[in-house]
Each structure stands twice: as structure tokens, then as C-alpha cells.
Amino acid sequence: MMLLRQIQKLYEILKKIIRSIFTGIGKAINEFIDKY
């Protein structure tokens, strides 16, 4: 039962990291499109 909670916590952290990576990529692409 304790393991499940730890996995959930890791999953939440991973989701935040992935989301921030995708927003970073999206911003970079938008800036690239604006420049060219």
C-alpha cells in the first residue's frame, strides 16, 4: 500500500516535468517561427 503511494507521487512529478518540457519546446518553436 505504501509502494502505491510512492509510485503515485513519482507519477505526479513526472507529469509536471513532462509538461514543463513540452511548454518549453512549444515556446522555443513559437519563437523560432516568429524569427523566420
C-alpha positions, 0 to 999 in steps of 0.5 A, spaced: 500 500 500 505 504 501 509 502 494 502 505 491 503 511 494 510 512 492 509 510 485 503 515 485 507 521 487 513 519 482 507 519 477 505 526 479 512 529 478 513 526 472 507 529 469 509 536 471 516 535 468 513 532 462 509 538 461 514 543 463 518 540 457 513 540 452 511 548 454 518 549 453 519 546 446 512 549 444 515 556 446 522 555 443 518 553 436 513 559 437 519 563 437 523 560 432 517 561 427 516 568 429 524 569 427 523 566 420 
